[in-house]
């Protein structure tokens, strides 16, 4: 059974419709083998059997991801998925100390709301139910949002816990630790058991969210089924010959046959422009064909791909870098003061040293002609005693 479970679990991601019969067969085999009993506690279950508690959850997930041929088929699948999610949550609820208080409360409120709606009690109440519809649990919209946020936090915490424990398992495998030896407080069986329990809690939060979403989807599917029936009746009265009793039959009339190759419908539209010659005043006729450019967008279309634009930008950046290096190389050969030559490490260049000496002499001469403070024309004004 464990090997069949692993095979079915891998098929959920690859092809959900192929995983449905696998999980259905697993469900029957587990029931026939009586692996789980209502009298079992969490401690009574072996570690190898904990993952099999999620068969109903994975079967419902595969059903939701499977394509449906009509709204009626989708409606049947969604209703079956709700029953499977409830069956999964019922199993976890019967095992003591597995579901936390928040998940248990949400599950029982949803179950109570559905039972009261089935009895017809929801039609006389306008309060907000836990799944967002009209019901009798008395939850406000703010409480519904808080419950959803709490489930998201539980799901996130359990996924992080699973990742931590899986990393610890890989570490044990790398080190070759014996099964009975403990690493970070876990032996091999305890580690596998905690991984399975964390995954079950994460699946429980997902199941509650799917039950909430499926309620809204069922309401839309009911409208879609009614619309399909009305369209079927309409085409039946028009004599289209469509059998509306078959849910798989198409409800739209057959498309018209294509026009023959030489038909006028295959020719493009022709436009004749009438203008007047400005010289002699005679009328001029110009015939144009409107083809695919009729529906051309009014904005400019891209002329290159992102890869081409990226290559152009890289080429421009390299060209700018080369020009900058050339400019810096040229500036190193320009004459400048000696102290700047020392900073640049060019004091051994005789030509630059001679040029710098000339610049330094000019700078000293200018400083002698313009002593410090000579440009302050306001220095002699005012009372010098202050």
JOJOSUL-V371430 format. One record per residue. N is the residue number from 1. PHI is phi in degrees with one decimal (* if undefined). OMEGA is omega in degrees with one decimal (* if undefined). Layout:
# JOJOSUL-V371430
n:N phi:PHI omega:OMEGA
n:N phi:PHI omega:OMEGA
This chain:
# JOJOSUL-V371430
n:1 phi:* omega:-179.7
n:2 phi:-63.9 omega:177.5
n:3 phi:-66.0 omega:177.8
n:4 phi:-65.1 omega:178.1
n:5 phi:-65.4 omega:178.0
n:6 phi:-64.0 omega:178.3
n:7 phi:-66.1 omega:179.5
n:8 phi:-67.8 omega:-179.3
n:9 phi:-66.5 omega:177.6
n:10 phi:-70.8 omega:180.0
n:11 phi:-77.5 omega:-178.9
n:12 phi:-63.5 omega:-179.3
n:13 phi:-75.4 omega:-176.4
n:14 phi:-76.2 omega:-176.9
n:15 phi:-148.1 omega:-175.2
n:16 phi:-59.5 omega:-178.6
n:17 phi:-64.3 omega:177.7
n:18 phi:-76.7 omega:180.0
n:19 phi:-78.9 omega:-177.6
n:20 phi:-61.0 omega:179.1
n:21 phi:-64.9 omega:178.9
n:22 phi:-66.1 omega:179.1
n:23 phi:-71.3 omega:176.3
n:24 phi:-64.3 omega:176.9
n:25 phi:-66.3 omega:177.3
n:26 phi:-62.3 omega:179.5
n:27 phi:-60.4 omega:179.1
n:28 phi:-68.0 omega:-178.7
n:29 phi:-67.4 omega:178.0
n:30 phi:-66.8 omega:178.6
n:31 phi:-66.2 omega:179.7
n:32 phi:-68.2 omega:-179.4
n:33 phi:-80.1 omega:-179.9
n:34 phi:53.0 omega:-180.0
n:35 phi:-68.3 omega:-176.6
n:36 phi:-120.4 omega:179.4
n:37 phi:-130.6 omega:179.3
n:38 phi:-65.9 omega:-179.0
n:39 phi:-86.3 omega:-179.2
n:40 phi:-72.2 omega:170.3
n:41 phi:-104.1 omega:-178.1
n:42 phi:-64.6 omega:179.9
n:43 phi:-72.0 omega:-179.4
n:44 phi:-75.8 omega:-175.1
n:45 phi:-83.2 omega:175.3
n:46 phi:-71.0 omega:-177.8
n:47 phi:-62.2 omega:-177.1
n:48 phi:-67.3 omega:-178.0
n:49 phi:-95.4 omega:-175.7
n:50 phi:-64.2 omega:-178.3
n:51 phi:-64.2 omega:-178.6
n:52 phi:-72.2 omega:175.3
n:53 phi:-66.1 omega:-176.0
n:54 phi:-93.4 omega:-179.4
n:55 phi:-61.7 omega:179.3
n:56 phi:-61.9 omega:179.3
n:57 phi:-63.1 omega:-178.7
n:58 phi:-69.3 omega:176.3
n:59 phi:-64.9 omega:177.1
n:60 phi:-64.8 omega:178.8
n:61 phi:-63.4 omega:178.3
n:62 phi:-66.6 omega:178.6
n:63 phi:-65.3 omega:179.8
n:64 phi:-64.8 omega:-178.9
n:65 phi:-84.7 omega:-179.4
n:66 phi:-77.9 omega:178.5
n:67 phi:-71.3 omega:177.6
n:68 phi:-118.0 omega:-176.4
n:69 phi:-86.4 omega:-179.9
n:70 phi:-156.4 omega:178.4
n:71 phi:-65.6 omega:178.6
n:72 phi:-65.6 omega:177.9
n:73 phi:-62.1 omega:178.8
n:74 phi:-63.6 omega:179.0
n:75 phi:-62.4 omega:178.3
n:76 phi:-64.2 omega:-179.4
n:77 phi:-63.6 omega:-177.6
n:78 phi:-66.0 omega:178.8
n:79 phi:-64.5 omega:177.7
n:80 phi:-65.6 omega:179.2
n:81 phi:-64.5 omega:177.3
n:82 phi:-60.5 omega:178.5
n:83 phi:-63.5 omega:180.0
n:84 phi:-68.5 omega:177.5
n:85 phi:-63.8 omega:176.8
n:86 phi:-63.6 omega:178.2
n:87 phi:-63.4 omega:178.4
n:88 phi:-65.0 omega:179.8
n:89 phi:-66.4 omega:178.3
n:90 phi:-64.6 omega:177.2
n:91 phi:-60.2 omega:-178.1
n:92 phi:-67.8 omega:-179.4
n:93 phi:-69.4 omega:179.5
n:94 phi:-72.4 omega:175.8
n:95 phi:-85.6 omega:-175.4
n:96 phi:-69.0 omega:174.0
n:97 phi:63.1 omega:176.5
n:98 phi:-99.3 omega:176.1
n:99 phi:-79.7 omega:176.0
n:100 phi:-78.5 omega:-172.9
n:101 phi:-64.5 omega:-176.7
n:102 phi:-68.1 omega:178.9
n:103 phi:-65.9 omega:178.1
n:104 phi:-63.5 omega:179.9
n:105 phi:-63.9 omega:-179.6
n:106 phi:-63.9 omega:-179.8
n:107 phi:-62.2 omega:-176.8
n:108 phi:-70.8 omega:176.5
n:109 phi:-67.5 omega:177.6
n:110 phi:-64.3 omega:-179.8
n:111 phi:-64.6 omega:179.0
n:112 phi:-64.7 omega:-179.8
n:113 phi:-63.5 omega:179.3
n:114 phi:-66.5 omega:178.9
n:115 phi:-66.4 omega:179.8
n:116 phi:-71.6 omega:176.5
n:117 phi:-68.2 omega:178.1
n:118 phi:-64.8 omega:178.0
n:119 phi:-82.0 omega:178.8
n:120 phi:88.9 omega:-178.0
n:121 phi:-83.9 omega:-176.4
n:122 phi:-81.1 omega:-176.2
n:123 phi:-75.8 omega:-176.6
n:124 phi:-106.3 omega:-178.2
n:125 phi:-127.7 omega:-179.4
n:126 phi:-116.4 omega:179.2
n:127 phi:-76.2 omega:-179.0
n:128 phi:-89.2 omega:179.3
n:129 phi:-88.3 omega:-176.6
n:130 phi:-65.1 omega:179.8
n:131 phi:-95.3 omega:173.5
n:132 phi:95.2 omega:-180.0
n:133 phi:-98.0 omega:177.8
n:134 phi:-82.4 omega:-177.0
n:135 phi:-157.9 omega:-173.3
n:136 phi:-127.3 omega:179.6
n:137 phi:-79.2 omega:174.8
n:138 phi:77.1 omega:178.8
n:139 phi:-84.0 omega:175.4
n:140 phi:-79.9 omega:179.5
n:141 phi:-63.9 omega:177.9
n:142 phi:-64.9 omega:178.0
n:143 phi:-67.2 omega:176.5
n:144 phi:-63.0 omega:179.8
n:145 phi:-65.9 omega:178.9
n:146 phi:-64.5 omega:178.2
n:147 phi:-65.1 omega:179.2
n:148 phi:-67.6 omega:177.7
n:149 phi:-65.3 omega:178.7
n:150 phi:-62.9 omega:178.0
n:151 phi:-66.5 omega:177.3
n:152 phi:-63.3 omega:178.9
n:153 phi:-66.9 omega:177.5
n:154 phi:-63.1 omega:-179.4
n:155 phi:-63.3 omega:179.8
n:156 phi:-65.9 omega:-179.6
n:157 phi:-64.8 omega:-179.2
n:158 phi:-69.8 omega:178.3
n:159 phi:-66.5 omega:176.7
n:160 phi:-64.8 omega:178.1
n:161 phi:-65.9 omega:178.3
n:162 phi:-63.8 omega:179.2
n:163 phi:-62.1 omega:179.5
n:164 phi:-65.7 omega:-178.5
n:165 phi:-70.4 omega:177.5
n:166 phi:-65.6 omega:177.1
n:167 phi:-63.5 omega:177.0
n:168 phi:-66.7 omega:177.1
n:169 phi:-64.7 omega:177.3
n:170 phi:-63.2 omega:177.9
n:171 phi:-65.8 omega:177.2
n:172 phi:-61.8 omega:-179.6
n:173 phi:-65.7 omega:179.4
n:174 phi:-66.3 omega:-177.9
n:175 phi:-81.5 omega:-179.3
n:176 phi:68.7 omega:-178.2
n:177 phi:-73.2 omega:177.8
n:178 phi:-68.5 omega:-175.0
n:179 phi:-62.2 omega:-175.7
n:180 phi:-85.1 omega:179.6
n:181 phi:-79.1 omega:-177.8
n:182 phi:-100.7 omega:172.7
n:183 phi:-131.7 omega:-175.5
n:184 phi:57.4 omega:175.3
n:185 phi:86.2 omega:-178.6
n:186 phi:-126.3 omega:163.9
n:187 phi:-90.2 omega:-174.2
n:188 phi:-65.1 omega:-179.0
n:189 phi:-68.1 omega:178.8
n:190 phi:-64.4 omega:178.5
n:191 phi:-66.0 omega:179.1
n:192 phi:-63.1 omega:-179.1
n:193 phi:-67.7 omega:179.1
n:194 phi:-67.6 omega:175.8
n:195 phi:-63.2 omega:-179.6
n:196 phi:-63.7 omega:-179.9
n:197 phi:-66.7 omega:178.3
n:198 phi:-65.1 omega:177.7
n:199 phi:-66.2 omega:178.5
n:200 phi:-63.8 omega:178.8
n:201 phi:-67.0 omega:176.4
n:202 phi:-63.5 omega:177.0
n:203 phi:-65.1 omega:179.4
n:204 phi:-64.3 omega:176.9
n:205 phi:-63.9 omega:177.0
n:206 phi:-63.8 omega:-178.9
n:207 phi:-64.3 omega:178.7
n:208 phi:-64.4 omega:177.5
n:209 phi:-65.8 omega:179.8
n:210 phi:-67.0 omega:176.4
n:211 phi:-62.6 omega:178.9
n:212 phi:-64.9 omega:-179.6
n:213 phi:-71.5 omega:-177.7
n:214 phi:-66.4 omega:177.4
n:215 phi:-61.9 omega:178.9
n:216 phi:-68.4 omega:178.4
n:217 phi:-65.4 omega:178.6
n:218 phi:-63.5 omega:178.1
n:219 phi:-63.0 omega:178.0
n:220 phi:-70.6 omega:179.2
n:221 phi:-66.9 omega:176.8
n:222 phi:-61.9 omega:176.5
n:223 phi:-65.7 omega:179.9
n:224 phi:-65.3 omega:178.9
n:225 phi:-64.1 omega:178.2
n:226 phi:-62.6 omega:179.6
n:227 phi:-65.7 omega:178.5
n:228 phi:-65.4 omega:178.1
n:229 phi:-64.8 omega:178.8
n:230 phi:-63.9 omega:178.2
n:231 phi:-65.8 omega:178.2
n:232 phi:-62.7 omega:177.8
n:233 phi:-64.7 omega:-179.3
n:234 phi:-63.9 omega:179.7
n:235 phi:-70.3 omega:177.7
n:236 phi:-67.4 omega:178.4
n:237 phi:-69.7 omega:177.9
n:238 phi:-79.6 omega:177.2
n:239 phi:79.8 omega:179.7
n:240 phi:-77.1 omega:176.8
n:241 phi:79.8 omega:-179.1
n:242 phi:-88.3 omega:-180.0
n:243 phi:-85.1 omega:-178.3
n:244 phi:-81.4 omega:179.1
n:245 phi:-72.6 omega:179.6
n:246 phi:-91.7 omega:-177.3
n:247 phi:-68.6 omega:-178.5
n:248 phi:-86.5 omega:-176.4
n:249 phi:-76.6 omega:179.1
n:250 phi:-69.8 omega:-177.9
n:251 phi:-103.7 omega:179.8
n:252 phi:-100.2 omega:179.5
n:253 phi:-67.8 omega:179.7
n:254 phi:-65.1 omega:-178.7
n:255 phi:-68.0 omega:178.9
n:256 phi:-67.1 omega:179.7
n:257 phi:-66.9 omega:-179.9
n:258 phi:-69.1 omega:179.7
n:259 phi:-68.1 omega:177.9
n:260 phi:-64.0 omega:-175.3
n:261 phi:-59.3 omega:-176.1
n:262 phi:-95.1 omega:-177.4
n:263 phi:-73.1 omega:178.3
n:264 phi:-67.6 omega:-179.4
n:265 phi:-68.9 omega:-179.2
n:266 phi:-85.4 omega:-178.4
n:267 phi:-83.7 omega:178.5
n:268 phi:-71.4 omega:178.7
n:269 phi:-69.0 omega:179.1
n:270 phi:-113.9 omega:179.5
n:271 phi:-121.5 omega:178.7
n:272 phi:-107.7 omega:179.2
n:273 phi:-96.9 omega:179.8
n:274 phi:-110.0 omega:178.3
n:275 phi:-127.0 omega:-180.0
n:276 phi:-115.6 omega:178.6
n:277 phi:-67.6 omega:-177.9
n:278 phi:-68.9 omega:-177.5
n:279 phi:-87.3 omega:-175.5
n:280 phi:-101.6 omega:177.3
n:281 phi:77.6 omega:180.0
n:282 phi:-81.1 omega:179.1
n:283 phi:-76.6 omega:178.0
n:284 phi:-122.6 omega:-179.7
n:285 phi:-108.8 omega:179.1
n:286 phi:-132.6 omega:-177.4
n:287 phi:-99.2 omega:-179.9
n:288 phi:-125.6 omega:177.4
n:289 phi:-107.1 omega:178.2
n:290 phi:-95.8 omega:-176.1
n:291 phi:-114.0 omega:-173.7
n:292 phi:-71.9 omega:-178.6
n:293 phi:-75.7 omega:-178.8
n:294 phi:-63.3 omega:-174.9
n:295 phi:-98.5 omega:177.2
n:296 phi:-69.8 omega:-179.6
n:297 phi:-61.1 omega:-179.1
n:298 phi:-78.3 omega:179.6
n:299 phi:-97.2 omega:-179.2
n:300 phi:-70.4 omega:179.8
n:301 phi:-87.1 omega:178.7
n:302 phi:-62.8 omega:-178.3
n:303 phi:-106.1 omega:179.2
n:304 phi:-154.2 omega:178.0
n:305 phi:-85.6 omega:177.8
n:306 phi:-63.6 omega:178.6
n:307 phi:-64.8 omega:178.3
n:308 phi:-63.9 omega:179.0
n:309 phi:-64.3 omega:177.7
n:310 phi:-63.2 omega:177.4
n:311 phi:-63.1 omega:178.0
n:312 phi:-64.4 omega:180.0
n:313 phi:-64.6 omega:178.3
n:314 phi:-64.5 omega:179.0
n:315 phi:-63.9 omega:178.5
n:316 phi:-65.3 omega:179.5
n:317 phi:-64.1 omega:178.1
n:318 phi:-66.0 omega:178.5
n:319 phi:-66.3 omega:177.7
n:320 phi:-64.8 omega:178.9
n:321 phi:-64.0 omega:179.3
n:322 phi:-66.4 omega:178.5
n:323 phi:-64.2 omega:-179.5
n:324 phi:-65.8 omega:178.1
n:325 phi:-64.0 omega:178.7
n:326 phi:-65.7 omega:179.1
n:327 phi:-65.0 omega:178.1
n:328 phi:-64.2 omega:178.5
n:329 phi:-65.6 omega:178.7
n:330 phi:-68.9 omega:-178.5
n:331 phi:-67.7 omega:178.9
n:332 phi:-65.6 omega:-179.3
n:333 phi:-91.9 omega:179.1
n:334 phi:-79.2 omega:178.9
n:335 phi:-67.9 omega:178.7
n:336 phi:-156.3 omega:-176.7
n:337 phi:-65.9 omega:-173.2
n:338 phi:-65.1 omega:-179.7
n:339 phi:-62.7 omega:176.6
n:340 phi:-74.0 omega:175.6
n:341 phi:-62.6 omega:179.1
n:342 phi:-64.6 omega:178.9
n:343 phi:-63.2 omega:-178.4
n:344 phi:-85.2 omega:-179.6
n:345 phi:73.5 omega:-177.8
n:346 phi:-111.0 omega:-176.6
n:347 phi:-72.2 omega:178.5
n:348 phi:-88.5 omega:179.7
n:349 phi:-81.7 omega:-174.2
n:350 phi:-64.6 omega:-178.6
n:351 phi:-63.8 omega:179.7
n:352 phi:-69.6 omega:178.6
n:353 phi:-67.7 omega:177.4
n:354 phi:-63.5 omega:179.3
n:355 phi:-64.4 omega:-180.0
n:356 phi:-69.2 omega:177.9
n:357 phi:-63.1 omega:177.7
n:358 phi:-63.7 omega:178.8
n:359 phi:-65.9 omega:179.6
n:360 phi:-66.2 omega:177.9
n:361 phi:-64.2 omega:178.8
n:362 phi:-62.0 omega:-179.8
n:363 phi:-68.4 omega:177.8
n:364 phi:-67.1 omega:178.0
n:365 phi:-63.9 omega:-179.2
n:366 phi:-66.6 omega:179.1
n:367 phi:-68.2 omega:176.8
n:368 phi:-68.3 omega:179.2
n:369 phi:-73.1 omega:-178.0
n:370 phi:-128.0 omega:-178.9
n:371 phi:-64.8 omega:-177.9
n:372 phi:-65.2 omega:179.3
n:373 phi:93.1 omega:-178.3
n:374 phi:-68.7 omega:-179.6
n:375 phi:-85.1 omega:-179.9
n:376 phi:-86.4 omega:-176.8
n:377 phi:-80.5 omega:-177.9
n:378 phi:-96.8 omega:-175.8
n:379 phi:-70.0 omega:-176.3
n:380 phi:-89.5 omega:-179.2
n:381 phi:-93.5 omega:176.2
n:382 phi:91.5 omega:-179.2
n:383 phi:-82.1 omega:-177.5
n:384 phi:-77.4 omega:179.0
n:385 phi:-77.0 omega:-179.0
n:386 phi:-114.4 omega:*
